[in-house]
Amino acid sequence: MPTIENYPAVNSEGKPSSIILRMMDVLELPNDGTLKNIVDITQEKFFQKKPDGQRKERWEIEEVVPHLREDVMPILDKLGMLKEFFPSEKKYDSALILGALTPSVRKRLNYLGDLWENGIRFDKIVFLGGERPLEPTKESPGILFDRKNEELLIRVDWQPPKEMPKTELEMMRMVWDQAKLPREMKKIRTQWIDAPMKPNSAGIKLLRPTTEDSIKIWREVKPIERKILAVSNNPHIGYQESVLKTYLPKDFNVETVGPAASLKLPLAFYLGEMSRWLYQEQIRLKK
C-alpha cells in the first residue's frame, strides 16, 4: 500500500523531485534546480508575514495565484498532498496525535479510531501538544463544546469541564475525554507532551511551540517505542513526516498517515505547506 514515502518532495540524491520542478514551472518561478534555491524562492513567495515580521498562521494566509489553481492541484496530488494515507502494517508501539487547531485534532483522533476499528493496533497513544493559547475565533467555546461538530462524535454523557481549556494540550485532553471511540482503544495508556511557549529572537515576545518543539520534549523523556504511527491530515502529512524524521532518533521507524485534504482550502494554504515541507527536508538532509 502506498505511503507518503512513495511521494517524495526530494529524491534520493537530495535534489528536488521532478514533481517539484514541474510545480515551479507551472508557478512560473525561475530557479536553478537546486533545493536551496527552490527553498529560498518558495519561502519568499509563500510564507506570508504579519506587519510585525512574524509569519502568519496557516489560517491567516491570503490567497495567491488563484488563476493557476486548475493547473496546480493535479501536481499537488502527485506530491501526495491531497491523498489519504493508510497504515502499511497492523501493529505499532505507539500512535502519535500531532497538535493542531481543535477541528484538526478531532479529525486526527477520529481517524485513529477508524484505524482501530479496521484492525490497526498500538500499545500507547502519545499526544504531542503544547502551551499554545487557544485561537479565539477558531477555538471558541462554541467550537470546543459543539456536540454536532463534523469531525468527531461526542459521548452522549459527556459534560463540559468547569473551566474552559486555555492551551492546546488542555484542549487535546478535553477532546480525548469527550470523544466517542472504541471502548478498548479508550483503555490504552496515554502520554501527554506539553511543549512550553518560547521567546522570539529578541527575547521579548513569546511564540507558540511547533511540532519540532513537542518532539524534542518527547525525546527528553526517553521513549522506548521504536515503531511509530503518527496521525496527521493532508496537506500536512509530508511536512510532518519530515519533521518527525528530522528530530526523532534514526532507529525510530516512523510512518505518518491521515485523511485526505479538503479541496476547499485556498491554494495559498497548500503552497505554504509545500514550502514548509521543502524547508524541512533541507534541514533533515543536513542532520
Residue frames relative to the residue before (quaternion, step in Angstrom):
aa qw qx qy qz dx dy dz
M 1.0000 0.0000 0.0000 0.0000 0.00 0.00 0.00
P 0.5044 -0.6739 0.4366 0.3177 3.65 -0.80 0.92
T 0.1320 -0.7522 0.6406 0.0808 3.55 -1.14 0.75
I 0.7014 -0.4452 0.3219 0.4541 3.56 -1.27 0.13
E 0.5748 0.5926 -0.3831 0.4143 3.63 1.15 -0.45
N 0.6218 0.5352 -0.3394 0.4601 3.57 1.23 -0.37
Y 0.7201 0.3638 -0.2147 0.5504 3.59 1.32 -0.10
P 0.0624 0.8563 -0.5107 0.0444 3.60 0.67 1.04
A 0.3904 -0.6803 0.5667 0.2521 3.53 -1.16 0.68
V 0.7567 0.2197 -0.1093 0.6059 3.55 1.26 -0.58
N 0.3958 -0.7488 0.4787 0.2312 3.60 -0.80 0.93
S 0.7478 -0.4292 0.2772 0.4240 3.58 -1.32 0.08
E 0.6637 0.4838 -0.2982 0.4863 3.59 1.23 -0.34
G 0.5447 -0.6426 0.3860 0.3760 3.57 1.29 0.10
K 0.5548 0.5923 -0.3914 0.4339 3.56 1.24 0.42
P 0.6214 -0.5299 0.3971 0.4189 3.62 -1.13 0.47
S 0.5027 -0.6580 0.4691 0.3070 3.57 -0.97 0.85
S 0.6563 -0.5059 0.3780 0.4128 3.55 -1.26 0.33
I 0.6075 0.5516 -0.3545 0.4483 3.59 1.12 -0.59
I 0.6420 0.5090 -0.3200 0.4758 3.59 0.99 -0.81
L 0.6506 0.5073 -0.3216 0.4647 3.58 0.95 -0.83
R 0.6261 0.5212 -0.3292 0.4774 3.55 1.07 -0.74
M 0.6252 0.5395 -0.3322 0.4557 3.58 1.01 -0.81
M 0.6600 0.5109 -0.3163 0.4508 3.59 0.88 -0.87
D 0.6277 0.5278 -0.3325 0.4657 3.57 1.06 -0.71
V 0.6748 0.4971 -0.2922 0.4606 3.57 0.88 -0.98
L 0.6923 0.4602 -0.2683 0.4867 3.58 1.07 -0.79
E 0.3634 -0.7579 0.4638 0.2800 3.56 1.36 -0.06
L 0.4173 0.6757 -0.4826 0.3694 3.55 0.90 1.05
P 0.2881 -0.7791 0.5314 0.1662 3.63 -0.14 1.23
N 0.0804 0.7889 -0.6006 0.1017 3.57 -0.99 0.87
D 0.4938 -0.6671 0.4689 0.3019 3.56 -1.28 0.26
G 0.5982 -0.6195 0.3376 0.3801 3.58 1.28 0.26
T 0.5831 0.5706 -0.3894 0.4275 3.61 1.23 -0.05
L 0.6083 -0.5657 0.4080 0.3788 3.56 -1.18 0.55
K 0.6475 0.5300 -0.3336 0.4343 3.60 0.89 -0.88
N 0.6787 0.4919 -0.3017 0.4543 3.57 0.85 -0.91
I 0.6742 0.4853 -0.2996 0.4693 3.57 0.93 -0.86
V 0.6136 0.5253 -0.3494 0.4748 3.59 1.04 -0.69
D 0.6554 0.5136 -0.3193 0.4524 3.59 0.87 -0.91
I 0.6779 0.4988 -0.2926 0.4539 3.59 0.91 -0.91
T 0.7134 0.4500 -0.2714 0.4636 3.59 0.80 -0.96
Q 0.5888 0.5508 -0.3727 0.4594 3.60 1.11 -0.58
E 0.6894 0.4776 -0.2791 0.4676 3.56 0.89 -0.94
K 0.7144 0.4788 -0.2543 0.4424 3.57 0.96 -0.89
F 0.8477 0.2583 -0.0746 0.4574 3.57 0.81 -1.00
F 0.6087 0.4911 -0.3807 0.4934 3.62 1.23 -0.04
Q 0.1541 -0.8298 0.5332 0.0584 3.55 -0.04 1.31
K 0.2429 -0.7970 0.5447 0.0958 3.56 -1.06 0.83
K 0.4803 -0.6320 0.5320 0.2946 3.51 -1.31 0.51
P 0.7020 -0.4585 0.3211 0.4402 3.62 -1.23 0.19
D 0.6877 0.4741 -0.2920 0.4660 3.62 1.10 -0.61
G 0.6185 -0.5852 0.3318 0.4061 3.58 1.28 0.13
Q 0.5585 0.5938 -0.3971 0.4216 3.59 1.25 -0.23
R 0.5463 -0.6165 0.4494 0.3457 3.55 -1.12 0.62
K 0.4988 -0.6365 0.4967 0.3151 3.53 -1.08 0.72
E 0.4963 -0.6094 0.5147 0.3427 3.54 -1.18 0.55
R 0.6934 -0.4958 0.3134 0.4185 3.56 -1.20 0.46
W 0.7149 0.4612 -0.2634 0.4549 3.57 0.96 -0.84
E 0.6467 0.5287 -0.3183 0.4482 3.60 1.27 -0.09
I 0.5029 0.6961 -0.4181 0.2963 3.59 1.20 -0.27
E 0.3418 -0.7201 0.5727 0.1915 3.53 -1.25 0.62
E 0.6106 -0.6026 0.3767 0.3493 3.55 -1.07 0.75
V 0.0698 -0.7645 0.6394 0.0421 3.53 -1.22 0.71
V 0.8759 0.0421 -0.0613 0.4767 3.57 -1.27 0.57
P 0.0810 0.8334 -0.5438 0.0565 3.65 0.79 0.89
H 0.5957 0.5889 -0.3628 0.4082 3.59 1.14 -0.53
L 0.6822 0.4743 -0.2869 0.4769 3.59 1.25 -0.32
R 0.3598 0.7812 -0.4654 0.2091 3.59 1.27 -0.06
E 0.6694 0.5200 -0.3115 0.4296 3.59 0.83 -0.95
D 0.6970 0.4517 -0.2671 0.4886 3.59 1.10 -0.68
V 0.6986 0.5031 -0.2714 0.4303 3.58 1.03 -0.79
M 0.6252 0.5879 -0.3591 0.3669 3.61 0.89 -0.85
P 0.6556 0.4935 -0.3450 0.4557 3.69 0.86 -0.73
I 0.6383 0.5097 -0.3360 0.4688 3.61 1.09 -0.62
L 0.6080 0.5338 -0.3445 0.4761 3.59 1.06 -0.71
D 0.6335 0.5258 -0.3291 0.4625 3.57 1.03 -0.75
K 0.6576 0.5021 -0.3053 0.4714 3.60 1.02 -0.80
L 0.6349 0.5017 -0.3188 0.4935 3.58 1.26 -0.40
G 0.5022 -0.6667 0.4135 0.3638 3.57 1.28 -0.16
M 0.4823 0.7094 -0.4113 0.3082 3.59 1.23 0.21
L 0.7025 0.4323 -0.2712 0.4961 3.58 1.27 -0.14
K 0.6227 0.6201 -0.3088 0.3637 3.57 1.23 -0.51
E 0.4538 -0.5863 0.5770 0.3426 3.53 -1.40 0.19
F 0.1151 -0.7711 0.6206 0.0836 3.56 -1.10 0.73
F 0.1904 -0.7937 0.5765 0.0366 3.53 -0.72 1.24
P 0.5964 -0.5881 0.3906 0.3820 3.65 -1.01 0.67
S 0.4056 -0.7201 0.5154 0.2266 3.55 -1.11 0.74
E 0.7525 0.2870 -0.1806 0.5646 3.59 1.27 -0.27
K 0.5449 -0.6538 0.4403 0.2859 3.55 -1.34 0.24
K 0.8029 0.2276 -0.0912 0.5433 3.62 1.12 -0.56
Y 0.0182 -0.7841 0.6192 -0.0382 3.54 -0.99 1.00
D 0.5585 -0.5984 0.4498 0.3573 3.57 -1.20 0.49
S 0.8054 -0.0137 0.0542 0.5901 3.58 0.93 -0.94
A 0.2303 -0.7070 0.6439 0.1805 3.49 -1.32 0.49
L 0.2160 -0.7760 0.5820 0.1120 3.57 -0.90 0.95
I 0.1519 -0.7260 0.6606 0.1165 3.55 -1.05 0.82
L 0.2561 -0.8006 0.5279 0.1217 3.56 -0.47 1.22
G 0.5403 -0.6674 0.4205 0.2930 3.55 -0.93 0.95
A 0.1156 0.7661 -0.6194 0.1267 3.55 -1.21 0.65
L 0.6799 -0.3816 0.3739 0.5024 3.56 -1.28 -0.31
T 0.7124 -0.5015 0.2933 0.3936 3.56 -1.19 0.62
P 0.6704 0.4929 -0.3434 0.4355 3.68 0.73 -0.84
S 0.6762 0.4817 -0.3024 0.4683 3.60 0.99 -0.77
V 0.6070 0.5312 -0.3593 0.4693 3.61 1.04 -0.68
R 0.6501 0.5083 -0.3137 0.4697 3.58 0.95 -0.85
K 0.6459 0.5255 -0.3182 0.4533 3.56 0.95 -0.90
R 0.6777 0.4956 -0.2891 0.4599 3.58 0.94 -0.90
L 0.6661 0.4894 -0.3081 0.4710 3.58 0.94 -0.83
N 0.6252 0.5274 -0.3296 0.4714 3.56 1.03 -0.77
Y 0.6405 0.5236 -0.3198 0.4618 3.58 1.02 -0.81
L 0.6353 0.5179 -0.3260 0.4711 3.57 1.02 -0.80
G 0.6310 0.5278 -0.3267 0.4653 3.59 1.05 -0.72
D 0.6383 0.5133 -0.3179 0.4776 3.56 1.04 -0.78
L 0.6257 0.5330 -0.3376 0.4586 3.58 1.03 -0.77
W 0.6282 0.5352 -0.3310 0.4576 3.58 0.99 -0.85
E 0.6857 0.4833 -0.2845 0.4639 3.55 0.90 -0.92
N 0.6805 0.4439 -0.2805 0.5111 3.59 1.26 -0.36
G 0.6760 -0.5606 0.2715 0.3938 3.56 1.22 0.47
I 0.4894 0.6327 -0.4546 0.3919 3.61 1.23 0.18
R 0.1022 -0.8228 0.5589 0.0136 3.59 -0.82 1.01
F 0.0007 -0.7594 0.6497 -0.0356 3.54 -1.27 0.64
D 0.4807 -0.7138 0.4468 0.2444 3.56 -1.09 0.76
K 0.8001 0.0854 -0.0147 0.5936 3.56 1.16 -0.50
I 0.2348 -0.7346 0.6146 0.1658 3.56 -1.25 0.53
V 0.1323 -0.7884 0.5994 0.0413 3.57 -0.76 1.10
F 0.1874 -0.7724 0.6008 0.0858 3.57 -0.78 1.09
L 0.1580 -0.7993 0.5769 0.0575 3.58 -0.51 1.22
G 0.1793 0.7998 -0.5448 0.1773 3.55 -0.11 1.30
G 0.2182 -0.7866 0.5618 0.1345 3.53 -1.22 -0.39
E 0.6739 -0.5143 0.3747 0.3754 3.52 -1.38 -0.13
R 0.2706 0.7710 -0.5317 0.2228 3.59 1.18 0.37
P 0.4109 -0.6894 0.5256 0.2822 3.62 -0.79 0.92
L 0.5421 -0.6198 0.4487 0.3473 3.57 -1.04 0.70
E 0.4714 -0.6729 0.5023 0.2696 3.54 -1.11 0.79
P 0.4978 -0.7304 0.3684 0.2880 3.62 -0.45 1.20
T 0.7564 0.3799 -0.2273 0.4815 3.61 0.88 -0.85
K 0.7187 0.4412 -0.2478 0.4768 3.60 1.05 -0.75
E 0.7814 0.2276 -0.1143 0.5697 3.58 1.25 -0.43
S 0.1573 0.8103 -0.5365 0.1755 3.54 0.93 1.00
P 0.6747 -0.4633 0.3577 0.4497 3.63 -1.21 0.22
G 0.6216 0.5563 -0.3463 0.4291 3.58 1.02 -0.74
I 0.6812 0.4541 -0.2785 0.5021 3.57 1.07 -0.72
L 0.6616 0.5280 -0.3132 0.4307 3.59 0.88 -0.92
F 0.7864 0.3249 -0.1519 0.5030 3.57 0.95 -0.87
D 0.3999 0.7455 -0.4522 0.2826 3.59 1.27 0.24
R 0.2663 -0.7935 0.5311 0.1317 3.57 -0.38 1.23
K 0.7153 0.4172 -0.2431 0.5052 3.59 1.22 -0.36
N 0.2714 0.7723 -0.5330 0.2142 3.59 1.15 0.49
E 0.5360 -0.6727 0.4284 0.2769 3.57 -1.19 0.63
E 0.6666 0.5655 -0.2953 0.3855 3.58 1.19 -0.37
L 0.8357 0.0605 0.0553 0.5431 3.60 0.94 -0.83
L 0.4190 -0.6877 0.5307 0.2643 3.58 -0.96 0.85
I 0.2687 -0.7620 0.5740 0.1326 3.57 -0.96 0.93
R 0.5381 -0.6236 0.4582 0.3343 3.58 -1.00 0.83
V 0.5450 -0.6331 0.4446 0.3233 3.57 -0.99 0.86
D 0.7454 0.4133 -0.2169 0.4759 3.58 1.00 -0.83
W 0.4506 0.7038 -0.4537 0.3095 3.59 1.23 0.09
Q 0.1216 -0.7836 0.6070 0.0531 3.54 -1.04 0.87
P 0.5390 -0.6289 0.4428 0.3435 3.62 -0.91 0.83
P 0.5285 -0.6347 0.4521 0.3371 3.61 -1.03 0.68
K 0.6234 -0.5537 0.3975 0.3831 3.55 -1.22 0.45
E 0.7645 0.2199 -0.1329 0.5912 3.55 1.12 -0.70
M 0.4550 -0.6923 0.4913 0.2689 3.55 -0.87 0.96
P 0.5392 -0.6068 0.4632 0.3557 3.62 -1.00 0.74
K 0.2385 -0.7894 0.5534 0.1169 3.55 -1.04 0.80
T 0.7741 0.2689 -0.1442 0.5547 3.59 1.17 -0.51
E 0.7071 -0.4525 0.3383 0.4252 3.53 -1.35 0.25
L 0.7017 0.4625 -0.2981 0.4526 3.61 0.75 -0.95
E 0.6142 0.5277 -0.3533 0.4685 3.61 1.01 -0.71
M 0.6353 0.5182 -0.3194 0.4753 3.57 1.03 -0.77
M 0.6550 0.5155 -0.3184 0.4515 3.60 0.93 -0.87
R 0.6186 0.5256 -0.3396 0.4752 3.59 1.06 -0.72
M 0.6621 0.5052 -0.3077 0.4601 3.57 0.96 -0.86
V 0.6449 0.5182 -0.3210 0.4610 3.59 0.96 -0.86
W 0.6282 0.5200 -0.3310 0.4748 3.60 0.99 -0.80
D 0.6752 0.4995 -0.2957 0.4552 3.59 0.93 -0.89
Q 0.7338 0.4421 -0.2503 0.4510 3.60 0.89 -0.87
A 0.5697 0.6606 -0.3639 0.3266 3.57 1.20 -0.52
K 0.2889 -0.7028 0.6231 0.1852 3.52 -1.11 0.80
L 0.1200 0.8019 -0.5579 0.1768 3.54 -0.24 1.37
P 0.6955 -0.4444 0.3291 0.4588 3.62 -1.21 0.24
R 0.5724 -0.6515 0.3799 0.3218 3.57 -0.83 1.04
E 0.6911 0.4763 -0.2922 0.4584 3.60 0.84 -0.92
M 0.6155 0.5399 -0.3503 0.4549 3.57 1.07 -0.64
K 0.6533 0.5256 -0.3181 0.4425 3.61 0.99 -0.77
K 0.6333 0.5356 -0.3301 0.4507 3.60 1.24 -0.32
I 0.5050 0.6754 -0.4125 0.3446 3.58 1.26 -0.28
R 0.5838 -0.5762 0.4452 0.3591 3.57 -1.16 0.64
T 0.1445 -0.7783 0.6057 0.0807 3.55 -1.09 0.73
Q 0.1200 -0.7586 0.6361 0.0744 3.54 -1.26 0.53
W 0.1813 -0.8147 0.5488 0.0471 3.54 -0.86 1.03
I 0.1281 -0.8064 0.5767 0.0285 3.58 -0.58 1.19
D 0.1053 -0.8231 0.5579 -0.0143 3.55 -0.60 1.24
A 0.1329 -0.8108 0.5681 0.0466 3.58 -0.07 1.30
P 0.4083 -0.7406 0.4763 0.2407 3.63 -0.78 0.97
M 0.5891 -0.5025 0.4788 0.4137 3.53 -1.33 0.19
K 0.1944 -0.7956 0.5678 0.0826 3.58 -1.16 0.57
P 0.5215 -0.6438 0.4537 0.3281 3.61 -1.12 0.62
N 0.4966 -0.6267 0.5004 0.3320 3.55 -1.20 0.49
S 0.7629 -0.3962 0.2439 0.4488 3.57 -1.29 0.05
A 0.6860 0.4596 -0.2811 0.4891 3.58 1.17 -0.56
G 0.4501 -0.7152 0.4300 0.3178 3.56 1.30 -0.11
I 0.5413 0.6437 -0.3777 0.3872 3.57 1.25 0.33
K 0.8160 0.2221 -0.0877 0.5265 3.56 0.56 -1.18
L 0.3971 -0.7110 0.5282 0.2404 3.55 -1.00 0.82
L 0.2010 -0.7734 0.5947 0.0881 3.55 -0.99 0.92
R 0.5549 -0.6162 0.4367 0.3488 3.55 -1.12 0.60
P 0.5106 -0.6283 0.4776 0.3413 3.61 -1.10 0.60
T 0.3490 -0.7310 0.5560 0.1864 3.54 -1.21 0.61
T 0.7073 -0.3911 0.3427 0.4789 3.56 -1.33 -0.05
E 0.6093 0.5648 -0.3373 0.4427 3.57 1.02 -0.83
D 0.6715 0.5079 -0.3012 0.4476 3.60 0.89 -0.94
S 0.6789 0.4842 -0.3033 0.4612 3.60 0.90 -0.87
I 0.6144 0.5333 -0.3475 0.4663 3.60 1.07 -0.66
K 0.6601 0.5062 -0.3127 0.4585 3.58 0.93 -0.87
I 0.6283 0.5136 -0.3362 0.4779 3.60 1.03 -0.73
W 0.6394 0.5200 -0.3263 0.4629 3.59 0.97 -0.83
R 0.6327 0.5371 -0.3364 0.4449 3.60 0.96 -0.79
E 0.6262 0.5701 -0.3397 0.4091 3.58 1.05 -0.72
V 0.6759 0.4586 -0.3002 0.4927 3.61 1.16 -0.50
K 0.4107 -0.7691 0.4175 0.2559 3.57 1.37 0.28
P 0.0285 -0.8203 0.5711 -0.0096 3.61 0.51 1.14
I 0.3398 -0.7489 0.5363 0.1898 3.56 -1.01 0.84
E 0.5052 0.6469 -0.4303 0.3758 3.59 1.23 -0.21
R 0.1507 -0.7978 0.5776 0.0846 3.55 -1.08 0.69
K 0.7177 0.3695 -0.2288 0.5441 3.59 1.17 -0.47
I 0.0167 -0.8606 0.5009 -0.0900 3.54 -0.08 1.39
L 0.1430 -0.7404 0.6519 0.0801 3.52 -1.06 0.91
A 0.1064 -0.8034 0.5852 0.0282 3.59 -0.47 1.20
V 0.1942 -0.7922 0.5723 0.0851 3.57 -0.90 0.95
S 0.0466 0.7584 -0.6442 0.0880 3.52 -0.75 1.18
N 0.2666 -0.7163 0.5769 0.2881 3.56 -1.04 -0.77
N 0.5108 -0.6593 0.4521 0.3161 3.56 -1.04 0.70
P 0.5521 -0.0664 -0.8225 -0.1196 1.54 -2.31 1.09
H 0.4671 0.7235 -0.4079 0.3033 3.62 1.21 0.40
I 0.4871 0.7300 -0.4191 0.2328 3.61 1.17 -0.45
G 0.6699 0.4974 -0.3132 0.4536 3.61 0.84 -0.89
Y 0.6593 0.5107 -0.3021 0.4618 3.57 0.91 -0.92
Q 0.7300 0.4397 -0.2668 0.4500 3.58 0.76 -0.98
E 0.5723 0.5430 -0.3844 0.4794 3.59 1.15 -0.47
S 0.6489 0.5171 -0.3145 0.4611 3.59 0.98 -0.82
V 0.6282 0.5231 -0.3320 0.4707 3.60 1.00 -0.80
L 0.6646 0.5103 -0.3058 0.4522 3.58 0.85 -0.96
K 0.7122 0.4503 -0.2662 0.4681 3.58 0.87 -0.90
T 0.5878 0.5592 -0.3700 0.4526 3.58 1.22 -0.35
Y 0.8361 0.2864 -0.0935 0.4584 3.56 0.78 -1.05
L 0.6063 0.4975 -0.3869 0.4850 3.62 1.20 -0.03
P 0.6307 -0.5401 0.3813 0.4064 3.62 -1.12 0.53
K 0.6201 -0.5969 0.3754 0.3439 3.53 -1.13 0.72
D 0.6767 0.4942 -0.3116 0.4480 3.61 1.11 -0.51
F 0.4980 0.6115 -0.4496 0.4195 3.59 1.26 0.21
N 0.2438 -0.7420 0.6092 0.1375 3.55 -1.01 0.89
V 0.0173 -0.8409 0.5378 -0.0578 3.58 -0.17 1.32
E 0.0018 0.7688 -0.6394 0.0112 3.54 -1.01 0.91
T 0.1628 -0.8058 0.5660 0.0611 3.58 -0.69 1.10
V 0.0326 -0.8051 0.5903 -0.0482 3.55 -0.81 1.09
G 0.2165 0.7904 -0.5636 0.1035 3.54 -1.30 0.01
P 0.6577 -0.5322 0.3659 0.3877 3.54 -1.29 0.24
A 0.6549 -0.5256 0.3870 0.3809 3.52 -1.32 0.38
A 0.5866 -0.5865 0.4405 0.3432 3.54 -1.28 0.44
S 0.4822 -0.5998 0.5447 0.3332 3.51 -1.28 0.45
L 0.3561 -0.7554 0.5109 0.2036 3.57 -0.79 0.97
K 0.5597 0.6186 -0.3765 0.4029 3.57 1.29 0.07
L 0.4953 0.6784 -0.4274 0.3344 3.59 1.23 -0.21
P 0.5740 -0.5696 0.4426 0.3876 3.61 -1.14 0.51
L 0.5928 -0.5742 0.4221 0.3750 3.58 -1.09 0.63
A 0.6094 0.5739 -0.3476 0.4223 3.59 1.05 -0.76
F 0.5965 0.5724 -0.3559 0.4357 3.59 1.11 -0.65
Y 0.6791 0.4792 -0.2842 0.4780 3.58 0.90 -0.97
L 0.6860 0.4918 -0.2946 0.4480 3.58 0.87 -0.92
G 0.6088 0.5355 -0.3456 0.4725 3.57 1.11 -0.63
E 0.6709 0.4871 -0.2991 0.4723 3.57 1.00 -0.82
M 0.6008 0.5374 -0.3535 0.4746 3.57 1.08 -0.65
S 0.6419 0.5260 -0.3167 0.4595 3.58 1.01 -0.82
R 0.6346 0.5223 -0.3226 0.4695 3.58 0.99 -0.82
W 0.6426 0.5375 -0.3119 0.4481 3.56 0.98 -0.92
L 0.6770 0.4848 -0.2945 0.4689 3.59 0.84 -0.95
Y 0.6359 0.5276 -0.3194 0.4639 3.58 0.97 -0.86
Q 0.6837 0.4848 -0.2869 0.4638 3.57 0.92 -0.92
E 0.6196 0.5327 -0.3439 0.4627 3.58 1.05 -0.69
Q 0.6128 0.5412 -0.3450 0.4611 3.58 1.06 -0.70
I 0.6546 0.4963 -0.3041 0.4824 3.58 1.00 -0.82
R 0.6527 0.5335 -0.3144 0.4365 3.58 0.89 -0.96
L 0.6927 0.4926 -0.2854 0.4428 3.58 0.88 -0.88
K 0.6564 0.5065 -0.3122 0.4639 3.59 1.20 -0.40
K 0.6057 0.5863 -0.3572 0.4022 3.60 1.20 -0.39
